[in-house]
């Protein structure tokens, strides 16, 4: 297991590499070229510069999150092969720079959905939260406006203003895309890119849909054990794998997270570990990583990863905003550092008790 933190780059992140380097047990970061657009070819020179900056800070670049997939690929438009060819070029450049892990998602329009970015918890911290009742009462055009005041001046991944200003056009593009068509387009994309992944030993780790059900009528296809195993079997290549995100899959309390981990042995390439608190059906909020602060048994989750021999990157996922920190919601320094320390402690205890 390799403990990491997500880092958006020096031009976008309030957290510095120097600060990350000081978190005990964190040896690398998961990063991206945040100012690139879906479908754009990443130049090898820019990838090299990002990697060099991280290594000069005493850390390793352990993966990319995300190389975003163009909507034409998800929809299956006539020009999708052009964008898949561009994606392949980016993968080649990443492979040439000795980067072998790509986290991506295949969610239509919204990469993730929350109705609040700063719900106040009893301890005074603020967290990302979701209310189905609020979603049902909200026009999707108004989603960004409803949360923009809580972004602390940052640009949230998947909620870029230049993307959301075209929200009408995006919904129109997806009007004839149901879950089976979306799944078929995902399989087509993966089959096209698997040869280059084999050449450069690149693991593609799909991120689950968040939340794990249809939102605004848009299909979600990576939501539970059944759907994950279907994808693994349909594209039965070890480079086709999963980013196991407890927070996304755990939005559905019916998902047995430790059982799902064990069912995906050998296909989990990356793990996002965080806790959620389910208040009542359709309403959840993010929590501290500690088991007792939310609804998940974090010990059981980490033990399942240990039991299957998982040795890839892990990162603490969204944290609370605590101690008056102003940062991208969910991506401040303090609570994620606490989360990394807690997860490292769980791993050490499990490792030692297993010997």
Residue, then its C-alpha position, 0 to 999 in steps of 0.5 A: x500500500x502506498x499512501x498518497x494525497x490528491x494534488x491539483x498543481x501549484x497553480x490551483x491547489x491551496x495545499x503545497x507539496x512542502x506541506x504534503x511532504x510533512x504528512x507522516x507516511x505520505x510518499x506520493x501524490x495523485x495529480x493531473x494537468x488541471x487546465x487541460x480540456x477533455x479530448x486534448x492531447x497532453x504533451x510529454x513536456x508538460x507531463x514531464x514538468x509536472x513529474x519533475x516538480x513533484x519529485x523535486x519536493x521529495x514525493x512521487x507522482x503515483x498516478x493521474x486523476x483524471x484524464x477526462x473522457x470527452x463527451x463524444x466518447x461517452x455518447x458514441x458520436x461519429x467523431x468519438x474515434x478522433x477523441x479516442x486517438x487523442x486519448x491514446x496519444x496522451x496515454x503514450x506520453x504518460x507511459x513514456x514518462x513512467x506513469x502507469x495509473x489513470x483514474x477516470x470516470x464515465x459519468x454523463x454531464x456531472x462528474x459527481x453531485x452534491x447539493x451542499x458544499x459546506x453543511x455545518x456539522x455539530x462540531x462546527x466543521x463543514x462538509x459536502x452533503x447530498x439531499x435527494x429531496x433538494x435534487x428533486x426540487x432543483x432544476x439542473x440548470x441551477x445546480x452550479x448557482x446553488x453551490x457556487x458561493x461555497x467553493x471558496x473561490x476555487x474551481x471544483x473538478x467536474x463543475x468548471x463554469x465553462x462546462x456548466x454554461x453549456x448545460x442545456x447542450x450537454x443534456x440534449x446530447x445525452x437525451x438518447x443515451x440510456x444505461x445500456x448504450x452508455x455501457x456499450x460506449x464504455x466497452x468500445x472505449x476500453x477495447x480501443x485503448x487496451x493495446x496501448x495500456x498493455x504496451x506501456x503497462x498502464x492500469x485504467x481505474x474507473x471511478x464509481x458514479x457518485x451518487x450510485x443512482x441516476x440523477x436528473x434522469x442521467x444514467x449511472x452504470x458504475x454503481x454496485x458489485x454487479x455492474x463492476x463485475x460485469x465491466x471486469x468480465x466484459x473487458x477481461x484485461x488486467x489493465x481494466x480495473x477499478x478505483x475503489x471509492x468507498x464514498x461513492x459506492x457507499x452512497x448506497x447503504x445496500x453496497x457491502x463495501x468489504x465484500x465488494x473489495x474481496x470480489x474485485x481481487x486483482x482488479x482494484x488499482x487505486x483506492x479512495x478511502x473516506x467515510x459517510x454518515x447516512x442521516x436517512x434515505x436519500x440524505x448523507x453527509x461526508x464525515x471524518x475518516x474515523x469509523x465512529x464519525x460516520x456509517x462505515x466500518x473503516x477497519x473492515x474496509x482496510x482489512x479487506x484491502x489488506x486481505x486481497x493483497x492490495x499494494x497500490x496507491x491509497x488516498x484519504x478522500x474528501x475531508x471536512x473543512x476544519x480549523x478555519x481553513x479556506x480551500x477547495x471544499x473537501x480538499x483542504x490539508x488538515x482533515x485529509x492529513x488526519x485521514x492519512x494518519x488514521x488509515x496508516x494506523x489501521x494498516x499497520x495494526x492489521x499488518x502486525x496482527x496478521x503476522 
